[in-house]
């Protein structure tokens, strides 16, 4: 989508997670499925837009139900003069260029030690890098994570640009979901 594309406008309820992260004072909105369907992907996608007129740039997360959710941090909430439980008005547009993901230290060290993997890593898209990172960080056990890092370096060194069979929407793998809302 180009920057001349129409903004997607909608209203949603501002929710608080049932179990917020330590020190977190964030909220979220779940995009209506018909709004999410207007986006070019069911996976993570960066958008720019406004919430109650307050400008922001953020990454929409897939909710595993063929839609997305948006984390609304304290700065966005205060700028939007929004309260938990209230209805907010959003206007979003795909941001165009995806930002570079933060590479975890253990993966960064492994790539530094694997020159062929590092070369391909620097040539793939930020979205592909984000998928590799998610595949690695979604491991539940440290041993699985370490094995995935080793496998990723081997696959990248062999020329594999994408994680095989990775469900970016989380619908089939149930690897993504929006937070549970507090009641």
N, C-alpha and C positions, 0 to 999 in steps of 0.2 A: 504494500500500500504506500502511496506517496503522501507527502505532506499536504497535498491538495485534496485528499480523500475526505469524505464527510466524517465528522466526529460521530461516535456512537453515544447516544444520550439515554440515560435511564435513571431510575430511582431505586434505592435499596435501603434496607434497615441496617444501621450501624450496630454490630454485635460485639460482645466481649467474650473472649475464649473462656470456657469453663475452667481450664487449668492453664493460666497464663505462665509464660516462661519467667524464671526468676528475675526480679527487678524490672519486669516488663509492664509497661502501661500502654499496651496497644489494643487496637480493636480491629475489626475486619468487616467486609461486606462480601456476600456471595452474589456473583453476577447471575441474573436470570438466564436460564438456558438459551432463550431466544436472542439475548444480547451476546452471549458467548459465541453463538453460532455465526455471528457476523465477523468474528476474528478469523485469521487465516490458519490458525493452529489450535488444537486442543491441548497442546503442551504449554510449557512456560513461555511467556511472551512479554516483552517490555512495552509499556505504554506511557504516553504522556497525556496529561489531561487536567481536569479540574474536579474538585470535590467542593460543592457549594461555592464555586467560583475561585477557590484556592488552587493555584497551579501545583502540580506534582509530576514526578517521573518515578515509576515503580514497575516491578515485575509481577504480573498476574501469575498465580500458581494454579495448576490444574486441580480440580476437586475430586477427580476419580469418578465423576458422574456426568462427564462430557460437558462440563462447564468450568468456570474459574472462580477463584476468590482473590481478594485484594487485602493485604495487610495495610491497615491505616495506623501509622505511628502517631505518637503524641503531637508532634509538630504539625502533621497534616490535620489531625482532629482539631487542634486549637486554631490553626489557620482557617479551617472551614467553619469554626464556631459550631461544632457538632457535638451532640451528646449521645452516649450509649442508649440504644433503644429508639433513637430518632431516625427519621427518614432523611437521607442525604441525596442530593442530585449530583450525578457524575456525568462527565463528558470525556470520552477517551478516544485515543487514536494510536495505532501501533507506532512506536517510536522510531522505526526505521532500523538504524544500526543497533544491534544487540550489544550490551556492555560486556566487557571481559569478566568471566567468572573468577572468583577467588579460588586459587588452587591450594588445596590443603598441603601442609608442610610435608607429610609423608609421601604424597604423590609427587610433589616438587623435587624432593630428594631422589626418588626413583627415576624420574625423567632426566635429572642431571647426570645420573649414572648410566643412562641408556641413550647414547647419541642418536641412533636411528629413530627411536621412538620420539625423542625430543624434536627432531627435524619435522616429522609428520605432525606432531602436536602443534607446532608453530604454524603449520599450513592449513589446519582444519578451521572451521568456523567457530565463533564463540558458542553457538548453540550446540555444535557437536562436542566441544570441550565440556560444556555444562552437562550434557548427557553422560559423558564418561565419568565426570565428577559425581553425579547423582548415583550412577551405578555403583561406584566405589563406596560412597558415604552411606548408601542405603543398607549396607551389610550390617547385620545385627551383632555379629561376633567379631572381635579383633582379628581372629585367624582368617575369617572369611574376607575381611577388608584387606588384609595383607596379601592373600591369594589373589584377590581381584586387582590389586595394584600390579603384582607380578604379571598376571595375565594381560592386563591393559598394556603394559610396556611391551610384552611379546607381540600382541596383536598390532599395536601401532608400528612397531619395528618391521612387521611383515606387510605393512601397507594398509591395514584395516582402518578406515576413516570413521566408522560408526560402530557403536555397541550393537551387536546382533540382537534382533528381536526385542529391542527396548521399547516399551509402551510409554511414550511421552505423555499420554493423557492420564495414565494410571487407571483407566477404566477396566482393562482386562487383568492387569497385575495387582490391582488394588494397592499400588505403592504410593499413591497420593490421596489426599483428602483434605477438605477444609477443616478447620478446628471445630470442635463441638462448642456450641454457644452456651453461655451461662444463662440460666433461667431466672 
